């Protein structure tokens, strides 16, 4: 059963998702701005109810999602690193600062940059990382 707090936090988190992350790949039939790229994956930290609500909402919208518990090592070595070696792709998330900081720094080596970042009052950060010179579907 979802608590009232989790429901409200999820509503707030998901309301930012379209702005922060663009369209899901399943909605890519709509016209996109030149140079726009779809979100490859949405990352969320399962230690926080607000992040879990964000992840569930992203999954319902058709995004591929991945849960972490504060540590990005597994998703980095088994997903983002090999994927970005082939072709840098956009990612988005709602995490604590540490995970965001590490991904931002690692992304620099692949010509990636943070295109959106929102520090929330609860200390969580919603963010989007994209290939340099590109945006996300709006």
Secondary structure, 3 states (H helix, E strand, C coil): CCCHHHHHHHHHHHHHHHHHHCCCHHHCCCCCCCCEECEEEEEEECCCHHHHHHHHHHHHCCCCEEEECCCCHHHHHHHHHHHHHHCCCEEEEEECHHHHHHHHHHHHCCCEEEEEEEECCCCCEEEEEEECCCEECC
